[in-house]
Amino acid sequence: MEECKPLTCGTIATYPFFLSFVIIVSIIMLNLLTAVIIENFENQQDHGKAEAATSIPYEYICPSYVPSLTIKTVQ
């Protein structure tokens, strides 16, 4: 009778390869996520600068509703 051999999958080199593959892919995905977040922050800052330059302050549009612009006379 033949002895039963345990099922093996590859050689001993598969374990370091798989471990290094998982670590490298994890680092790449983390870098991509960080790049997307930083790019969105930069886009928001650029968008905010453009909005600030083109927007009209509320006081000029409707001065009667802004209490700081009302002139009070002292008698």
C-alpha atoms as one frame of an Amber mdcrd trajectory, in Angstrom:
protein
   0.000   0.000   0.000   1.062   3.536  -0.678   1.445   5.959   2.169  -0.836
   8.997   2.099   1.096  12.193   1.525  -0.288  15.489   2.779  -1.407  17.884
   0.092   1.147  20.554  -0.556   0.742  23.729  -2.510   3.999  24.900  -4.012
   7.333  25.038  -2.347   8.690  26.700   0.753   9.331  29.831  -1.346   5.588
  30.485  -1.681   5.245  31.745   1.901   7.781  34.591   1.650   6.483  35.480
  -1.813   2.876  35.696  -0.641   3.801  37.640   2.481   5.923  40.139   0.547
   3.168  40.460  -2.078   0.543  41.279   0.546   2.802  43.825   2.259   3.787
  45.563  -1.004   0.182  45.721  -2.255  -0.957  47.091   1.118   1.669  49.838
   0.991   0.693  50.746  -2.582  -3.000  50.943  -1.685  -2.220  53.080   1.364
  -0.175  55.446  -0.818  -3.009  55.691  -3.340  -5.525  56.459  -0.609  -3.240
  59.128   0.829  -2.727  60.655  -2.621  -6.481  60.870  -3.215  -7.060  62.547
   0.151  -4.255  65.067  -0.381  -5.474  65.842  -3.904  -8.990  66.490  -2.618
  -7.646  68.812   0.088  -5.711  70.758  -2.555  -8.783  70.964  -4.795 -10.876
  72.247  -1.894  -8.295  74.903  -1.080  -8.118  76.009  -4.723 -11.909  76.065
  -4.950 -12.133  78.118  -1.753  -9.671  80.700  -3.106 -11.668  81.057  -6.312
 -14.920  81.397  -4.366 -13.477  84.024  -2.050 -12.224  86.096  -4.975 -15.502
  85.993  -6.914 -18.086  86.130  -4.141 -19.797  89.334  -3.084 -20.007  89.929
   0.650 -23.483  89.725   2.114 -23.253  93.233   3.577 -23.186  94.778   0.096
 -26.150  92.795  -1.138 -28.491  93.443   1.739 -27.151  96.092   4.159 -30.421
  96.604   6.027 -30.230  93.122   7.564 -26.693  93.468   8.902 -26.835  95.116
  12.331 -23.150  96.074  12.351 -23.698  98.468   9.435 -26.550 100.410  10.940
 -25.597 103.884  12.039 -26.607 104.820  15.523 -26.604 108.446  16.554 -25.880
 109.499  20.080 -27.929 112.394  21.431
